[in-house]
């Protein structure tokens, strides 16, 4: 598979995933004074993701 084909596949896969289980991507700048590796590992940390989900729900219900 070429790089271009791989990119097309990822875009299609992302659209399918969003239809089945909607999600958003958010860029979070690294705070000053934190370990870079620890920060980058948060992307795959289930506890961190769950915490963000809870905060998101709280944010959305508070806005109403």
HUQUIPE-V54888 format. One record per residue. N is the residue number from 1. SS is DSSP state (A for helix, B for strand, O for the rest). OMEGA is omega in radians with two decimals (* if undefined). Layout:
# HUQUIPE-V54888
N/SS/OMEGA
N/SS/OMEGA
This chain:
# HUQUIPE-V54888
1/O/3.12
2/O/3.14
3/A/3.13
4/A/3.10
5/A/3.13
6/A/3.12
7/A/3.11
8/A/3.13
9/A/-3.13
10/A/3.12
11/A/3.13
12/A/3.13
13/A/3.13
14/A/3.13
15/A/3.12
16/A/-3.14
17/A/-3.13
18/A/3.10
19/A/-3.10
20/A/-3.11
21/O/-3.05
22/O/3.09
23/O/3.04
24/O/3.04
25/O/-3.12
26/O/3.07
27/O/3.11
28/O/3.12
29/O/3.14
30/O/3.10
31/O/3.10
32/O/3.03
33/O/3.10
34/O/3.12
35/O/-3.07
36/A/-3.12
37/A/3.12
38/A/3.13
39/A/-3.11
40/A/3.12
41/A/3.13
42/A/-3.12
43/A/-3.12
44/A/-3.12
45/O/-3.09
46/A/3.13
47/A/3.11
48/A/3.13
49/A/3.13
50/A/3.10
51/A/3.11
52/A/3.10
53/A/-3.13
54/A/3.13
55/A/3.12
56/A/3.13
57/A/3.12
58/A/3.14
59/A/-3.09
60/A/3.13
61/A/3.12
62/A/-3.09
63/A/-3.07
64/O/*
